[in-house]
């Protein structure tokens, strides 16, 4: 599902969005997804969450607008994720 999601985001046609390198590898009956390791941390994450949704980063208005355009092209709607306490 990761590869399909990436393909759809790339196909949304929104300029200025950047994605990690990803490859689907089939070898001798085995399939794996290889992803580049990104240096994501508290100071580098611009959009999303690195702690299971406890903290959601979206402080860069230009990036938030790009994500909104991509999700609109994919017919995705903003929604809450997680458990209610």
Buried (B, 14 or more C-beta within 10 A) or exposed (E): EEEEEBEEBEEBEBEEBEEEEBEEEEEEEEEEEEEEEEEEEEEEBBBEBBEEEEEEBEEEEEBBEBBEBBBEBEEEEEEEEEEEE
